[in-house]
Amino acid sequence: MTPPPATHITLIRHAPVAQPGRLYGRTEVDAALDDADRIAAMAGDALALATGAVTSPRRRCRQTLDALLTAAGSDLVPRVVEAWAEQDFGAWDGAETAGLPDLWGLPMAALAHRTPPGGESFQDLCRRIGPALDALAAREAGARVVVCTHAGVVRAAVHHVLGLAPGRALSLSVAPLSVTRLIHFGGTDWAVDRLNG
């Protein structure tokens, strides 16, 4: 019996923000898209053979994906999906990072469980992204889909695929305009083909 074709999901972290120095989750901020050469090179790499595109509703992701699609000469029309939004930092959202409570000395395991006032913890984000990733793989079975999203979401997706503890996943580096490629083989069988590339 021939196995079903694998589903390829390429996660792209949005471009750097135009106003750094703040904690951006649900807060809107523009993407800095002035490096046309890098955008063009990434478009050729990340969008090769893509048959679908999805984006977080945040403006920085929509702007980044639009720039990549334009650079690639692609006619794909992205779907905006709320589930791919960044972690909700609640009362800390949009605050200057220098003025946040002292979180940086916490062990990663503790930080992953820390819930901002009125927001969600990284562990909560992992609980949200796992089902979203499975649903996308089921919807796009056998296809090649690009998702423009956020660093926390990429970490949560890798947590789901590899079964990492939330604190371990939180320690992963995810650079702006980086690519993480996941492959779904059906059921619960996943692989990480590329991380933060």
N, C-alpha and C positions, 0 to 999 in steps of 0.2 A: 504494500500500500504506500502511495506517495504522500509524504508529509505535506501539510499546507505551507504555502510560502510564508517566509518570515516577514514580520512587520518592523520597519525601521523608523524609529522616532528620534529626530535630531532636536535637542534642546539647545537654544541659543540664549545666553544671558544678554540682556539689552546693553546698548552702548553706555559709556560713562555718562553720569548725569551732568547737566550744565551748571548746577549749583551744588557742589559737593559739601561735605562737612555736616550733613544732617542725616538722621535716620529715616529713610524713605521706605515705607511699606505701602499703605493705601494713599498716602499723600502724593498729589500729582506734581511732576517736575519734568522739564524737557530733557531729551537726550542730546548729548553733544555729538553731532554727526559731521564734524568738519574735516575728518580724515577720509577723503574720498577714495584714496588708493587702498586703504585698509578695508573700507566697506566693499569696494569692488572685488578685492581678493577673497574676502570672506564670502561674498555672495556666490562666487563661482564654486567655492568649496562646500558651503553649507546647503546650498539649494540645488546642487547637482541631483538630477533625477527625482526631485520632490514632486509629489502628486497632490499634496495638500498642505495647508498652512493654518496654524492656530496661534492666537496671541492672547496674552493677559490683557485685561481691559485698561491697564495703566498706560498713560500717554507715552511714557518713555519706551515701552515695548512696542506699541503700535507704530511710533515714529521709526524705531529701529527696523522693524520688519518691513515697513513701507520702503525705507531706503534700500534695504537688501533686495527686495523684489524688483524695485526699479533698476538697480545696478545689474541685476541678473537678466533684465528684460523679460521677466516672468509675468504671466497674466493670471497667476493664482489669486484668488480672492480670499483673504484670511477670515476665519471665523473667530470672533471675540468670545472667549469663554471665561467666566468669572472664576471658576475653580483654579485657574492657573495664576491668580493674583498672588502677590508676595504675602508673607506673614503679616498679620494685622498687629501692629505694635501699640494699638490703643492710645493711651494718654501720652506715650513717648513718640508717637508717629509725627514726623516733621520736626522734631526737636533737634537742636544742635547736639552732636555726639559728645562734645566736651561737657555738656551740662547734664548728661544722663546719670542715673544712679550708677554707682561703681559696680559694673557687671564683669569687667575685664579680668578680675582676679578669680572669678568663679571657675571651678573645674567644668569642662565641657558637659559632663553628664548633668551637673546641676543647672547649668545655663540652658540646656535643652528643655528642662522642665519649668523654667522660670516664666511666669505669665505676666506680661505687662498689664497695668491696670486697664481694664476694659478691652483687652486684646486677646491674642492667642499665643501660646507657647510654641516653640519649634516642634515639640512632640505633637501638639494639636495640628500644626501644619502637615506633619508627616501623615497623620490620620486622614487629612483632607486630600493629599496628593496621591496616596496609594490608590484609592478607588478611581480618582480622575485619570490616572495613568492606565489602569486596567480598562476603563471605559473607552479611552481613546484607542487603545490597541484593539479592542473588540470592534469598535466602529470602523476603524481603518485597516482591518485585517488584510495583510499582504501588501499594503501600500507603503509609501515613504512620506512621512509627515514631518514638517518643521514646526516647532513650537517656540515662540519668542516669549521669554519669561524672566524670572528673577533668580538671584543667587540662592536664596533660601529654598526656592522651589526645586532647583536643580539638585541641591543637597538632599531634599526630601525624596525626590525621585530615585536617586542612587540608594538611599536608605531602603526604599521599597524593593528595588531590584536585587540588592545584595544582602538584604536582611541585617544591615548594620544596626547597632544600638544608636539611638538618636544622638547621643553625645559624640560618637565616632563620626557620624555623618555630618554633624555641625562643624567638625574640624576640617572638612574638605575645602580647599581653595577653589573658588569659581570666579574667574576674572571677567571683567566686562568684555563683551564681544567674543566670548569663548564658546566652544562647541562641545557638547557632551552627546554621544550617540548611544542609544539603547536599542537592543534587538529583542523582539518578542517572538518566541517560537511556538506559542500556544500554551493554554493553561497557566501554570505558575512559572513557566520556564522563560527566564530573561537572561540577557547578557549585557555587560557594558563593553561597547566596542571602542569607545574613546571617551576620555574624561578631561575636561578643562583644556581642550586643545585649541 
